[in-house]
Amino acid sequence: MSEKQNAPARVQVNSLCPNLGYEESDIERLIRVLDKAGAFDAPLGELSIAFVEKDYIAQLHDQFMGDPSPTDVITFPADPDLDQAGEIIVCPQVAKEFAKREKLHFTDELSLYLIHGYLHLCGFDDIEDSDRALMRRAEKQALDIVRKAKAMPTFTLS
């Protein structure tokens, strides 16, 4: 385990979703638990997490990936020289719609999106099938770590 893996991330959480309920400390704890587990090579520095509406994430998806449809999560790596670990942008509405359609819990789905973004910052990708399989295994491992530590946040969206 490297020193880097044990360093707690500083987490800055912002929400542009007025109907999203959560405790910022719960989100910080989820990230701290993943960092302290040492299972993933998370970058040092401040981690920015933003919850945004569907129209906004669709704009970002179009601007940076050429796809105008709303997506669940977009991750931007940052410059470690600026003490930034990266940014995870998540759309709670997409999580709620998917969870309802698939009969899943909204909190679990939105937490998975945070974990997915975190894993992108740790170097995982999901474009190619082989990479996607590695990402799914890492997601399962991360979910197991978070659940074992009882560090799943609780979210509400009205």
BELSUL-V562623 format. One record per residue. OMEGA is omega in whole degrees, -180 to 180 (999 if undefined). Layout:
omega
OMEGA
OMEGA
This chain:
omega
-179
176
180
-177
-179
-178
179
177
170
-174
175
-178
177
178
172
179
-175
-178
179
177
178
172
-180
-180
177
179
177
-180
178
-180
179
-180
178
179
-175
179
178
-178
-176
-177
-177
178
176
174
-178
176
178
176
180
173
-174
179
-178
-178
-179
180
176
177
179
180
178
-176
-173
-177
176
180
-175
-179
174
177
-176
-176
174
-178
176
174
-179
-177
179
177
178
180
179
179
-179
-179
176
180
-172
178
180
-180
177
179
-179
180
-180
-179
179
-178
-176
-180
178
176
180
-180
180
-178
-180
176
176
179
176
179
179
178
178
-179
174
179
178
176
178
179
-180
179
180
-179
-179
177
-180
179
177
179
-179
177
179
177
180
179
-180
177
178
179
-177
-180
179
179
-177
-176
177
175
173
180
170
177
-179
999
